Amino acid sequence: MNIELYLTAVPFGKTNLENKTVVVIDVLRFCTSTCAALTAGARGVIPTAGPGEAGEMWTKLGRDMAVLAGERGGIKIENFQLGNSPAEFTTESVGGKFVVMTTTNGTAVFGKTNNAGLIGCCALVNNSQVASRVAEINRDLVIVCSGREGGFSLEDTICGGMLIHRLSVEHGKEIALNDAGSLALLLYQTNRTAIRQVIQQGEHGRYLVNLGFSEDIEIAAGIDTMPVFPVLKEGRLVPEGDPNSS
């Protein structure tokens, strides 16, 4: 299995994705929040590039059918019902509804994934679930770390390294890595017993703590706490294999 990992989403748009599996990682916080929303019974999460597009989609779906969620700079967007904290996505807030979402880093990446064989959402909370499905599909893999405002992030990279490690060690895949993939694997292997601390001490982690979102880091650092694999179908992230997702 050939694995290409991108440390940021900036160069990703030039990649040939035909017949490849694409996994987008945004640990803090979009992919974690998406897993939380689907676990809580949301019908799907719709990633959008900006607040205007999100508002139009929400209006189109209707207030009874959808919830508007998102942030800029970590802060909930004015007049949106929810922000981007995974703790906000409960059965009471999103159960049975679509979540229309826009975030600073993660949501826009999905607009660059045309022609891929399968497009999924990965975090630490569902890493094992993603690894199992990617191994089963057994196509070449592209891992995109959303990063932070176009830059490198520790938490996304270490999550990518965990995914690579699991594919190789737990699923026995023979893998060929680009240099960024090798770096991610090394970062995970040297910090695998201190992942929570790495996230807390990283640039994005410190920023969220300063904003009062320490709980989000605790949730996002939980390994395999949400066994769901969100995949993109018709513009919506839905649980892979869900018969009601079509």
Backbone bond lengths (Angstrom), bond angles and torsions (degrees), N, CA, C in turn:
res aa  C-N    CA-C-N  psi(-1)  N-CA   C-N-CA  omega(-1)  CA-C   N-CA-C  phi
1 M - - - 1.467 - - 1.529 109.39 -
2 N 1.317 115.94 123.49 1.456 120.60 176.56 1.530 108.35 -87.57
3 I 1.337 116.23 128.92 1.464 121.02 -178.25 1.521 109.29 -122.74
4 E 1.327 115.28 121.91 1.454 121.97 172.79 1.520 108.23 -107.68
5 L 1.311 117.16 124.13 1.461 121.07 175.93 1.519 109.12 -113.22
6 Y 1.329 115.85 136.37 1.460 122.13 176.75 1.517 108.11 -111.29
7 L 1.323 116.06 123.96 1.463 121.21 -177.59 1.521 112.53 -70.79
8 T 1.324 116.94 -21.91 1.462 122.67 172.28 1.525 107.31 -141.43
9 A 1.324 115.30 166.47 1.470 119.63 -178.53 1.522 112.33 -83.68
10 V 1.331 117.99 -4.87 1.469 121.30 -173.40 1.533 112.46 -59.30
11 P 1.354 120.38 -50.51 1.473 119.33 -178.20 1.523 114.00 -85.02
12 F 1.319 116.77 -0.94 1.451 121.11 -170.65 1.524 112.83 -66.01
13 G 1.334 117.69 -32.21 1.457 121.07 -175.19 1.518 114.92 -61.96
14 K 1.326 118.34 -16.35 1.460 121.84 -178.09 1.533 112.46 -94.63
15 T 1.310 117.02 3.89 1.463 120.95 -173.87 1.522 111.72 -85.95
16 N 1.332 116.42 139.88 1.457 121.51 173.75 1.523 108.86 -79.16
17 L 1.331 116.32 116.62 1.464 120.94 -174.30 1.523 113.38 -107.20
18 E 1.314 117.75 2.07 1.458 121.02 -173.64 1.532 110.81 -58.02
19 N 1.339 115.71 127.31 1.463 123.86 178.28 1.525 113.91 62.22
20 K 1.331 116.59 20.18 1.461 120.26 177.17 1.524 109.83 -108.56
21 T 1.316 115.65 155.45 1.462 121.13 170.26 1.518 108.22 -87.87
22 V 1.325 116.87 133.07 1.463 122.06 178.04 1.522 108.81 -115.76
23 V 1.319 115.77 129.14 1.456 121.53 176.67 1.527 108.01 -121.00
24 V 1.323 115.41 120.80 1.468 122.03 178.23 1.523 108.17 -97.62
25 I 1.331 116.34 131.98 1.467 121.45 -179.59 1.523 109.88 -116.13
26 D 1.331 115.74 127.67 1.464 122.08 170.97 1.527 106.90 -147.12
27 V 1.328 115.24 87.38 1.464 121.66 -175.42 1.520 111.13 -65.83
28 L 1.339 116.89 -43.35 1.465 122.77 179.22 1.520 109.86 -115.70
29 R 1.386 120.44 85.72 1.436 122.31 13.31 1.523 112.55 -146.36
30 F 1.328 118.88 -3.35 1.456 120.27 -167.13 1.529 113.70 -57.93
31 C 1.323 118.02 -49.11 1.465 118.87 -176.54 1.525 111.42 -68.14
32 T 1.327 117.72 -34.70 1.462 120.66 174.82 1.522 110.44 -64.53
33 S 1.323 116.96 -43.82 1.463 121.12 179.75 1.521 111.61 -67.06
34 T 1.335 117.33 -35.69 1.462 120.53 176.39 1.517 110.73 -62.79
35 C 1.323 117.11 -44.71 1.462 120.55 176.68 1.527 110.52 -60.97
36 A 1.330 116.89 -41.20 1.469 120.86 178.99 1.521 110.66 -62.83
37 A 1.337 116.72 -43.14 1.460 120.87 -178.72 1.527 111.30 -63.91
38 L 1.319 117.22 -45.83 1.466 120.47 -178.80 1.532 110.93 -69.00
39 T 1.322 116.86 -36.35 1.457 120.17 176.17 1.523 111.24 -64.01
40 A 1.336 116.02 -32.00 1.466 121.67 179.92 1.522 113.07 -81.61
41 G 1.335 117.19 -1.45 1.447 120.15 175.62 1.506 116.12 100.77
42 A 1.334 118.17 13.73 1.464 120.00 174.06 1.520 109.81 -63.40
43 R 1.327 116.93 146.05 1.471 121.29 -179.76 1.518 111.34 -72.61
44 G 1.304 117.80 -25.16 1.452 122.57 179.15 1.503 109.81 172.58
45 V 1.331 116.65 160.23 1.458 122.98 175.67 1.519 107.72 -115.79
46 I 1.317 115.93 126.40 1.460 121.44 -176.69 1.527 108.81 -106.27
47 P 1.347 118.24 105.78 1.466 120.08 179.35 1.522 111.09 -77.09
48 T 1.315 117.10 132.83 1.460 122.41 178.53 1.518 109.67 -128.59
49 A 1.335 115.48 156.43 1.464 120.48 -173.14 1.521 113.06 -76.35
50 G 1.337 117.87 -31.64 1.455 119.32 -174.97 1.516 112.51 -151.42
51 P 1.336 117.67 168.30 1.466 121.55 -178.64 1.522 113.46 -59.46
52 G 1.334 117.75 -37.02 1.461 120.28 179.84 1.516 111.83 -63.40
53 E 1.330 115.97 -47.68 1.464 120.82 178.33 1.521 110.61 -62.55
54 A 1.336 116.59 -40.20 1.463 120.59 179.56 1.524 110.72 -63.13
55 G 1.325 116.40 -44.38 1.456 120.23 179.91 1.517 112.66 -62.55
56 E 1.314 116.32 -40.07 1.473 120.43 178.38 1.531 110.98 -64.91
57 M 1.324 116.62 -42.21 1.458 120.26 179.34 1.523 110.93 -65.36
58 W 1.313 116.68 -41.62 1.458 121.22 179.43 1.529 110.94 -62.47
59 T 1.314 115.94 -42.72 1.462 120.29 178.14 1.518 111.09 -63.63
60 K 1.324 116.02 -40.23 1.463 121.15 -179.54 1.531 111.25 -63.73
61 L 1.325 116.37 -42.22 1.463 120.55 -178.45 1.528 111.91 -74.05
62 G 1.324 115.96 -33.82 1.458 120.70 -179.75 1.512 112.35 101.79
63 R 1.307 116.05 145.19 1.463 121.36 -176.33 1.521 112.83 -62.61
64 D 1.328 117.01 -30.67 1.466 119.76 -179.27 1.525 112.27 -75.34
65 M 1.332 116.01 -19.18 1.462 120.79 -175.00 1.527 113.53 -103.65
66 A 1.324 117.75 -15.40 1.460 119.58 -170.40 1.519 112.45 -144.31
67 V 1.329 114.24 156.13 1.460 123.11 175.24 1.517 107.70 -120.63
68 L 1.306 116.75 139.18 1.463 122.32 -179.54 1.521 109.11 -98.52
69 A 1.338 116.09 122.35 1.464 120.55 -175.64 1.521 110.26 -135.12
70 G 1.321 116.43 148.92 1.457 118.77 175.36 1.507 113.51 162.37
71 E 1.328 114.34 171.02 1.464 121.32 179.82 1.518 110.58 -148.35
72 R 1.298 114.01 161.39 1.456 122.84 167.43 1.518 107.46 -136.40
73 G 1.345 115.10 126.81 1.457 119.33 -176.36 1.514 112.94 64.31
74 G 1.346 116.48 24.36 1.453 121.16 178.81 1.511 114.72 90.26
75 I 1.330 118.36 -13.43 1.457 122.84 -174.36 1.519 110.49 -101.81
76 K 1.331 116.50 138.05 1.461 121.52 178.50 1.519 110.49 -55.59
77 I 1.323 115.98 136.15 1.461 121.68 -179.77 1.528 109.00 -71.13
78 E 1.317 115.49 138.48 1.460 121.04 -179.01 1.529 110.82 -58.14
79 N 1.321 115.37 135.15 1.470 124.89 178.84 1.535 113.56 75.45
80 F 1.332 118.47 3.84 1.460 121.68 171.73 1.527 108.44 -85.97
81 Q 1.339 116.36 148.36 1.460 118.85 -179.42 1.534 112.86 -72.58
82 L 1.338 116.03 -37.43 1.456 121.23 -176.87 1.521 110.54 -130.77
83 G 1.317 115.70 159.28 1.455 120.78 174.45 1.517 110.58 -96.07
84 N 1.340 116.16 -128.04 1.466 120.75 -177.95 1.525 110.73 -134.17
85 S 1.331 117.17 26.72 1.456 121.00 177.23 1.528 109.40 -90.38
86 P 1.320 118.68 127.00 1.463 119.58 -177.93 1.518 113.21 -58.18
87 A 1.325 117.86 -28.38 1.465 120.70 -179.88 1.524 112.42 -67.03
88 E 1.327 117.57 -19.96 1.459 120.97 -179.85 1.522 113.02 -74.27
89 F 1.327 116.84 -22.46 1.464 120.91 -172.12 1.521 109.46 -90.82
90 T 1.325 115.10 87.19 1.452 123.14 -176.63 1.526 109.50 -113.14
91 T 1.315 115.25 169.88 1.467 119.74 176.57 1.523 110.49 -58.64
92 E 1.320 116.56 -37.56 1.455 120.84 -179.08 1.525 112.06 -67.96
93 S 1.313 117.39 -35.58 1.474 119.86 -174.47 1.522 113.50 -89.26
94 V 1.340 118.02 -30.39 1.466 119.31 -173.55 1.522 114.32 -131.91
95 G 1.314 118.74 -3.93 1.455 120.80 -177.26 1.526 112.44 -57.40
96 G 1.332 116.47 127.42 1.451 121.75 178.95 1.512 115.60 75.94
97 K 1.333 117.48 7.65 1.464 121.15 -177.32 1.528 110.92 -123.32
98 F 1.317 115.12 160.25 1.455 120.69 168.93 1.527 108.73 -83.13
99 V 1.327 115.53 146.63 1.463 121.27 174.51 1.522 107.74 -110.60
100 V 1.313 116.62 112.63 1.465 121.86 176.13 1.522 106.83 -91.37
101 M 1.341 116.64 121.36 1.460 118.92 -166.46 1.527 112.54 -134.85
102 T 1.317 114.87 140.96 1.463 121.24 171.76 1.521 108.37 -136.29
103 T 1.330 116.66 133.65 1.457 121.30 -178.94 1.528 110.06 -133.21
104 T 1.312 115.00 168.32 1.465 120.23 -177.77 1.524 111.95 -63.13
105 N 1.340 116.74 -39.10 1.464 119.74 -170.39 1.524 115.16 -116.04
106 G 1.324 118.08 -50.24 1.455 120.52 -164.75 1.510 117.45 -80.28
107 T 1.328 118.00 -39.75 1.465 118.97 -168.12 1.523 113.14 -67.63
108 A 1.325 117.49 -36.48 1.460 120.01 -175.74 1.521 112.83 -66.11
109 V 1.331 117.61 -23.87 1.464 121.11 -177.71 1.521 110.83 -61.44
110 F 1.317 117.48 -33.96 1.456 120.41 -175.32 1.522 112.41 -67.99
111 G 1.312 117.96 -18.95 1.455 120.84 175.81 1.511 113.76 -75.06
112 K 1.339 117.51 -5.14 1.460 122.56 -178.53 1.523 112.60 -108.86
113 T 1.326 116.52 14.63 1.468 119.28 -170.52 1.526 113.55 -107.40
114 N 1.310 117.87 24.66 1.465 120.88 -179.14 1.526 111.55 -60.61
115 N 1.335 115.38 146.17 1.470 124.83 174.28 1.524 114.99 75.95
116 A 1.314 117.67 0.74 1.460 118.85 177.32 1.527 110.17 -72.17
117 G 1.333 115.78 153.16 1.453 119.59 178.91 1.512 112.29 -68.78
118 L 1.321 116.54 -42.02 1.456 122.59 176.60 1.518 107.84 -150.69
119 I 1.337 116.87 140.60 1.456 122.06 -177.52 1.518 107.56 -124.22
120 G 1.318 116.61 121.20 1.455 120.45 -176.39 1.514 112.97 -128.54
121 C 1.324 114.47 171.39 1.465 123.50 -175.07 1.524 108.50 -120.57
122 C 1.326 116.91 125.81 1.458 121.14 -173.64 1.518 111.23 -128.25
123 A 1.323 114.76 141.53 1.460 122.40 172.59 1.522 107.29 -143.53
124 L 1.314 117.38 -172.10 1.458 119.68 175.15 1.520 110.82 -72.31
125 V 1.332 116.59 -31.84 1.465 120.85 -174.67 1.526 113.14 -68.37
126 N 1.344 117.37 -18.15 1.470 119.98 -179.68 1.525 112.22 -131.75
127 N 1.317 117.33 21.28 1.459 121.63 -171.65 1.522 112.78 -59.77
128 S 1.317 117.27 -42.83 1.462 120.49 -179.32 1.525 111.35 -65.16
129 Q 1.339 116.34 -39.67 1.459 121.19 178.75 1.527 110.38 -61.61
130 V 1.328 116.23 -43.56 1.465 120.86 179.65 1.522 110.38 -64.75
131 A 1.320 116.59 -45.15 1.471 120.54 -178.93 1.526 111.10 -58.96
132 S 1.312 116.74 -43.44 1.467 120.39 -178.89 1.524 111.57 -61.97
133 R 1.330 116.36 -43.28 1.464 119.81 -177.57 1.529 111.12 -72.89
134 V 1.315 117.41 -40.56 1.467 120.68 178.38 1.520 110.02 -62.33
135 A 1.327 116.40 -40.80 1.467 120.34 178.38 1.522 111.03 -64.11
136 E 1.316 116.19 -38.62 1.458 120.32 -179.70 1.526 111.35 -67.76
137 I 1.327 116.87 -41.25 1.466 121.17 178.45 1.524 110.66 -65.10
138 N 1.340 116.02 -41.94 1.463 123.31 172.12 1.531 113.52 61.88
139 R 1.318 116.13 38.57 1.467 121.10 171.16 1.526 109.14 -102.92
140 D 1.325 116.01 166.36 1.458 119.50 171.36 1.527 108.58 -58.43
141 L 1.328 115.77 147.83 1.462 122.04 -169.71 1.523 111.28 -121.93
142 V 1.321 115.37 136.61 1.470 122.26 171.20 1.522 107.73 -116.67
143 I 1.330 116.92 122.19 1.466 122.78 178.68 1.531 107.79 -108.22
144 V 1.323 115.77 124.82 1.472 120.65 -178.82 1.526 109.20 -115.09
145 C 1.311 116.37 114.05 1.459 121.32 173.62 1.529 108.28 -83.83
146 S 1.315 116.60 121.29 1.459 119.94 -177.59 1.522 111.95 -64.34
147 G 1.345 116.61 -33.11 1.451 119.58 179.64 1.521 112.03 69.25
148 R 1.320 114.44 -163.42 1.463 119.77 -179.10 1.519 109.73 -130.56
149 E 1.336 115.34 109.91 1.464 122.55 178.56 1.534 111.34 52.29
150 G 1.329 114.76 45.41 1.457 120.82 177.05 1.510 114.86 85.73
151 G 1.333 117.33 -3.85 1.461 120.83 -177.83 1.519 112.95 -108.22
152 F 1.308 115.57 175.01 1.461 124.61 -179.18 1.521 110.83 -69.41
153 S 1.343 116.95 145.32 1.464 119.93 172.89 1.522 109.20 -134.17
154 L 1.328 115.59 137.44 1.460 120.93 179.70 1.515 111.97 -62.53
155 E 1.347 116.02 -44.46 1.469 118.71 -171.53 1.520 112.55 -66.97
156 D 1.332 118.08 -38.94 1.462 119.42 178.84 1.523 111.21 -69.34
157 T 1.321 116.34 -38.03 1.459 120.52 -178.28 1.525 111.44 -68.61
158 I 1.313 116.73 -42.54 1.466 119.45 179.57 1.519 110.87 -67.65
159 C 1.329 117.22 -31.90 1.462 121.56 175.40 1.531 110.28 -66.44
160 G 1.325 116.44 -41.62 1.459 120.19 175.73 1.513 111.67 -62.86
161 G 1.327 116.63 -39.21 1.461 120.41 176.86 1.508 112.63 -64.03
162 M 1.328 116.36 -37.86 1.466 120.27 176.19 1.523 110.91 -62.55
163 L 1.328 116.71 -43.30 1.463 120.68 179.18 1.528 111.02 -61.41
164 I 1.326 117.17 -44.83 1.467 121.55 178.44 1.529 110.77 -62.04
165 H 1.324 116.27 -44.41 1.468 121.02 179.22 1.520 110.55 -58.25
166 R 1.311 117.14 -45.27 1.463 120.76 -177.82 1.532 111.30 -66.11
167 L 1.306 116.55 -40.18 1.460 119.28 178.71 1.525 110.55 -62.04
168 S 1.313 116.39 -39.62 1.457 120.98 -177.81 1.522 112.44 -77.67
169 V 1.330 117.03 -51.02 1.463 121.63 -170.70 1.526 111.92 -85.92
170 E 1.330 116.87 -48.33 1.467 119.76 -174.95 1.529 112.56 -81.64
171 H 1.335 116.49 -31.06 1.462 119.66 -176.77 1.527 113.04 -109.52
172 G 1.314 116.73 -0.37 1.454 121.31 172.08 1.520 115.62 65.98
173 K 1.330 117.39 27.88 1.456 120.33 -179.70 1.531 110.58 -81.30
174 E 1.308 114.69 136.52 1.460 119.36 170.80 1.521 106.86 -81.62
175 I 1.313 116.36 118.68 1.461 120.16 -171.75 1.527 111.13 -119.11
176 A 1.328 114.84 147.15 1.458 122.60 171.66 1.517 106.52 -120.68
177 L 1.328 117.14 124.68 1.456 122.21 -172.42 1.520 112.14 -111.66
178 N 1.339 116.23 147.74 1.457 118.85 164.88 1.524 108.04 -78.19
179 D 1.322 117.55 173.94 1.464 120.29 -174.78 1.526 112.01 -62.87
180 A 1.329 117.36 -37.19 1.460 120.06 179.07 1.529 110.57 -65.00
181 G 1.336 116.72 -37.02 1.453 120.38 176.35 1.519 112.18 -64.41
182 S 1.324 116.30 -40.36 1.464 120.46 177.31 1.520 110.95 -64.01
183 L 1.330 116.71 -39.17 1.463 121.16 177.91 1.534 110.87 -64.35
184 A 1.334 116.10 -43.95 1.458 119.95 179.41 1.524 111.42 -62.22
185 L 1.329 116.46 -42.46 1.457 120.76 178.74 1.526 111.03 -62.17
186 L 1.321 117.10 -43.34 1.463 121.58 178.42 1.529 110.95 -63.77
187 L 1.336 116.97 -41.37 1.460 120.86 179.16 1.526 110.50 -61.12
188 Y 1.335 116.12 -42.22 1.462 119.16 177.97 1.527 111.16 -66.57
189 Q 1.331 117.62 -47.13 1.456 120.75 -174.74 1.525 112.31 -63.00
190 T 1.321 117.09 -32.15 1.463 120.31 -178.71 1.525 113.05 -87.32
191 N 1.330 117.30 -8.15 1.469 120.36 -177.85 1.524 112.90 -130.65
192 R 1.313 117.90 14.96 1.465 121.20 -170.65 1.521 113.28 -64.22
193 T 1.329 118.60 -22.00 1.469 120.74 178.40 1.525 112.12 -95.28
194 A 1.329 117.24 2.26 1.472 119.55 -176.80 1.527 110.92 -138.76
195 I 1.325 117.03 37.59 1.460 120.33 -174.75 1.524 111.75 -63.96
196 R 1.316 117.03 -42.80 1.462 119.72 179.69 1.533 111.33 -59.01
197 Q 1.323 116.05 -44.06 1.465 120.01 -179.69 1.524 111.55 -65.21
198 V 1.342 116.54 -38.69 1.462 120.00 178.29 1.525 110.58 -61.15
199 I 1.328 116.18 -44.12 1.465 120.08 -179.91 1.522 110.62 -64.78
200 Q 1.319 116.98 -44.09 1.459 120.60 -179.35 1.521 112.15 -62.69
201 Q 1.331 116.96 -34.16 1.454 121.21 -176.44 1.523 113.07 -88.65
202 G 1.336 116.93 -10.26 1.453 120.64 179.31 1.519 112.06 -71.37
203 E 1.310 115.25 166.24 1.466 121.39 -176.42 1.527 111.92 -59.11
204 H 1.317 116.68 -47.79 1.464 120.07 -178.23 1.524 110.93 -69.46
205 G 1.324 116.41 -38.55 1.452 120.04 177.60 1.511 112.17 -60.67
206 R 1.323 117.01 -46.20 1.466 120.71 179.01 1.526 110.73 -62.10
207 Y 1.315 115.62 -39.07 1.467 120.28 179.65 1.526 111.13 -62.36
208 L 1.327 117.10 -45.14 1.458 119.97 -179.75 1.526 111.55 -67.26
209 V 1.314 117.41 -37.17 1.466 120.47 176.17 1.524 110.10 -60.21
210 N 1.309 117.07 -42.94 1.468 121.37 179.65 1.526 111.88 -64.34
211 L 1.350 116.01 -27.35 1.464 120.05 177.79 1.533 112.07 -84.69
212 G 1.336 116.53 -5.99 1.458 120.30 -179.91 1.512 114.61 94.61
213 F 1.340 117.42 18.33 1.464 120.90 -176.52 1.532 112.05 -107.31
214 S 1.324 117.34 41.79 1.464 120.47 178.93 1.526 111.67 -60.31
215 E 1.333 116.84 -36.02 1.461 120.38 -179.18 1.524 111.46 -62.36
216 D 1.332 116.78 -33.91 1.461 120.19 179.27 1.520 111.08 -61.74
217 I 1.315 116.75 -38.28 1.458 120.54 179.32 1.526 110.38 -67.51
218 E 1.326 117.02 -40.47 1.461 120.96 177.42 1.528 110.54 -59.31
219 I 1.335 116.57 -44.87 1.461 120.34 179.84 1.525 110.76 -66.16
220 A 1.348 116.19 -46.76 1.460 120.97 -175.74 1.523 112.65 -65.95
221 A 1.333 117.44 -26.39 1.467 121.30 -178.94 1.522 112.86 -84.74
222 G 1.323 117.44 -2.07 1.461 120.25 179.16 1.523 110.83 -74.93
223 I 1.309 117.20 121.68 1.460 121.57 -175.91 1.538 109.83 -83.05
224 D 1.325 115.77 122.40 1.466 122.83 173.54 1.533 113.11 58.00
225 T 1.315 116.38 39.52 1.460 120.64 178.83 1.527 112.45 -89.38
226 M 1.336 117.64 -12.70 1.466 121.35 -179.04 1.531 108.76 -132.44
227 P 1.317 118.15 89.87 1.469 121.70 -174.33 1.525 112.98 -76.26
228 V 1.303 116.50 72.56 1.462 122.24 178.42 1.532 107.81 -139.29
229 F 1.333 116.89 144.71 1.458 120.98 177.16 1.521 108.35 -117.73
230 P 1.339 118.25 98.59 1.461 120.48 178.36 1.529 110.67 -71.64
231 V 1.334 116.63 127.10 1.459 121.22 177.40 1.528 108.86 -123.98
232 L 1.324 115.37 150.26 1.454 121.10 -175.80 1.523 110.16 -86.82
233 K 1.334 116.45 119.44 1.460 122.90 176.38 1.527 108.25 -134.18
234 E 1.321 114.88 119.97 1.467 121.20 179.26 1.529 111.19 52.26
235 G 1.328 115.75 42.86 1.459 121.01 175.82 1.514 114.97 80.83
236 R 1.331 117.32 5.49 1.454 121.09 -177.93 1.518 110.26 -123.77
237 L 1.313 116.65 137.21 1.453 121.56 172.80 1.519 108.12 -87.27
238 V 1.329 115.47 117.64 1.460 122.08 -176.69 1.527 108.53 -130.45
239 P 1.327 118.15 160.10 1.469 119.77 178.79 1.527 110.98 -63.00
240 E 1.293 117.65 126.62 1.462 121.60 180.00 1.527 109.60 -61.63
241 G 1.333 115.07 128.85 1.445 119.54 -179.62 1.509 114.91 88.94
242 D 1.341 117.75 -1.24 1.461 120.75 179.72 1.534 109.87 -73.96
243 P 1.330 118.58 119.09 1.474 119.92 -178.05 1.513 112.94 -67.43
244 N 1.344 117.68 -15.66 1.469 121.24 -179.37 1.517 112.60 -95.52
245 S 1.344 117.14 9.31 1.465 120.46 -172.84 1.523 113.60 -91.88
246 S 1.317 118.18 -4.78 1.462 120.14 -177.19 1.514 111.24 -78.33
